[in-house]
Amino acid sequence: MPIDAFVTGAVETALNQLIKDDADSQRRLTRLRGKVISVKLNEFNKTMYFVFSHQIDVLAGFEGEVDCQLALNLSVLPELRQQANLTQLIKADKLALDGDLQLAQHFSSLLSGLKPDFEDKLSEYTGDVVAHTLVSSVKSGSRFIRQGIKNRQRDLAEVITEEWRLLPQPLEMMHFCDQVDDLKSDVARFEARLNQLLER
């Protein structure tokens, strides 16, 4: 099975299952019925086509007319779930949009409403106590990892600026910027004075 078909099949199955479990998402889907949105992931140079009907069909190729084209990096995908971020992402050149902005907003609204309840799904197979314990452990583990990464970044920044002196400290940088501003003001005053002398 080609990797494209596997990825699109997995995305399609996950989205349709989440929509089936949520009445609000089914209502949001009706606003997109009959439309086609393409989403290009820049890093992989791959495009997925979302064809909306009573469900979502996710395709690796599409011959017909596309109503809205989105191009973005994989890291931007989580931000796409928040409808208010769309215009900011476009202005920041993180998202390229060709077509109907309102359609993209409806798509974003649909994605934002999809909140998988892993604990509930897992409890069908393992029971409530085991599912709760596993999900809680994963959440606390991910918080621990995020905090560890944040601490390492802070430590590395301190080592680079304090010990290795590879980068200036923030106060040194601010002082340098102030000196540059003072120099620009002095040059502007000198230029104005020189022009006055030349006019005489």
ZAMARGU-4260 file (C-alpha; in steps of 0.2 Angstrom, whole numbers, plus 5000, padded with zeros to 4 digits):
<rodrens>
0) 5000/5000/5000 | 5008/5017/4995 | 5011/5029/5009 | 5000/5042/5002 | 4985/5031/5003
5) 4989/5025/5020 | 4991/5043/5027 | 4975/5049/5018 | 4965/5034/5024 | 4971/5036/5042
10) 4966/5055/5042 | 4949/5051/5034 | 4945/5037/5046 | 4950/5048/5061 | 4940/5063/5055
15) 4925/5054/5051 | 4925/5044/5068 | 4927/5060/5077 | 4913/5069/5068 | 4901/5054/5070
20) 4903/5055/5089 | 4899/5074/5090 | 4882/5082/5084 | 4890/5099/5084 | 4903/5093/5072
25) 4890/5085/5061 | 4881/5102/5060 | 4898/5111/5055 | 4900/5098/5042 | 4884/5103/5033
30) 4891/5120/5030 | 4905/5112/5020 | 4894/5100/5010 | 4898/5099/4991 | 4915/5109/4993
35) 4933/5103/4990 | 4948/5110/5000 | 4966/5106/4996 | 4979/5107/5010 | 4997/5107/5004
40) 5011/5102/5017 | 5026/5112/5012 | 5039/5101/5020 | 5033/5086/5010 | 5027/5094/4995
45) 5011/5084/4997 | 4993/5089/4995 | 4978/5081/5003 | 4961/5085/4996 | 4946/5086/5008
50) 4930/5082/4999 | 4915/5086/5009 | 4898/5077/5008 | 4889/5068/5022 | 4906/5063/5028
55) 4924/5069/5023 | 4934/5060/5009 | 4952/5063/5010 | 4961/5060/4994 | 4980/5061/4988
60) 4974/5067/4971 | 4959/5076/4964 | 4955/5080/4946 | 4940/5092/4948 | 4939/5111/4953
65) 4945/5115/4971 | 4935/5128/4980 | 4949/5133/4992 | 4968/5130/4992 | 4979/5131/5008
70) 4998/5129/5009 | 5006/5128/5026 | 5020/5120/5036 | 5016/5105/5047 | 5020/5116/5063
75) 5006/5127/5058 | 4992/5114/5058 | 4988/5115/5076 | 4985/5134/5074 | 4973/5131/5060
80) 4961/5124/5073 | 4958/5141/5079 | 4947/5151/5067 | 4954/5168/5074 | 4971/5164/5069
85) 4968/5162/5050 | 4971/5180/5046 | 4986/5182/5057 | 4993/5166/5049 | 4991/5174/5032
90) 4998/5190/5037 | 5013/5182/5044 | 5016/5172/5028 | 5013/5155/5038 | 4998/5151/5028
95) 4995/5154/5009 | 4976/5154/5005 | 4969/5154/4987 | 4950/5154/4986 | 4936/5157/4998
100) 4942/5164/5015 | 4925/5160/5023 | 4926/5142/5017 | 4943/5141/5026 | 4935/5148/5042
105) 4922/5135/5041 | 4935/5121/5039 | 4945/5128/5054 | 4928/5129/5064 | 4926/5110/5060
110) 4943/5106/5065 | 4942/5116/5081 | 4926/5106/5086 | 4935/5089/5085 | 4941/5085/5102
115) 4945/5067/5104 | 4941/5059/5121 | 4955/5046/5121 | 4951/5041/5139 | 4933/5036/5134
120) 4938/5026/5119 | 4952/5017/5128 | 4940/5013/5142 | 4930/5003/5130 | 4944/4991/5129
125) 4953/4992/5146 | 4940/4998/5158 | 4938/5015/5166 | 4952/5014/5180 | 4965/5008/5168
130) 4961/5021/5155 | 4961/5035/5167 | 4978/5029/5174 | 4985/5028/5157 | 4979/5045/5150
135) 4984/5053/5166 | 5001/5046/5165 | 5003/5051/5147 | 4998/5069/5151 | 5009/5071/5166
140) 5023/5063/5156 | 5021/5075/5142 | 5020/5090/5155 | 5037/5083/5162 | 5045/5082/5145
145) 5039/5100/5140 | 5045/5107/5156 | 5062/5098/5154 | 5064/5105/5136 | 5060/5122/5143
150) 5073/5121/5157 | 5086/5115/5144 | 5083/5129/5133 | 5084/5142/5147 | 5100/5133/5153
155) 5108/5133/5135 | 5104/5152/5133 | 5112/5155/5150 | 5128/5145/5145 | 5129/5154/5128
160) 5127/5172/5135 | 5135/5170/5152 | 5149/5157/5151 | 5154/5155/5133 | 5150/5173/5129
165) 5145/5169/5111 | 5130/5181/5112 | 5128/5197/5121 | 5117/5198/5136 | 5100/5207/5134
170) 5106/5222/5143 | 5122/5223/5133 | 5111/5222/5117 | 5099/5236/5123 | 5114/5247/5127
175) 5121/5244/5110 | 5105/5249/5102 | 5104/5265/5112 | 5121/5269/5106 | 5116/5266/5088
180) 5101/5278/5091 | 5112/5291/5099 | 5124/5290/5084 | 5110/5291/5071 | 5103/5307/5080
185) 5121/5315/5081 | 5123/5311/5062 | 5106/5319/5058 | 5110/5335/5068 | 5128/5336/5060
190) 5120/5334/5043 | 5107/5348/5046 | 5121/5359/5053 | 5131/5355/5037 | 5117/5359/5026
195) 5114/5376/5035 | 5133/5380/5032 | 5133/5375/5014 | 5117/5386/5011 | 5126/5402/5017
</rodrens>
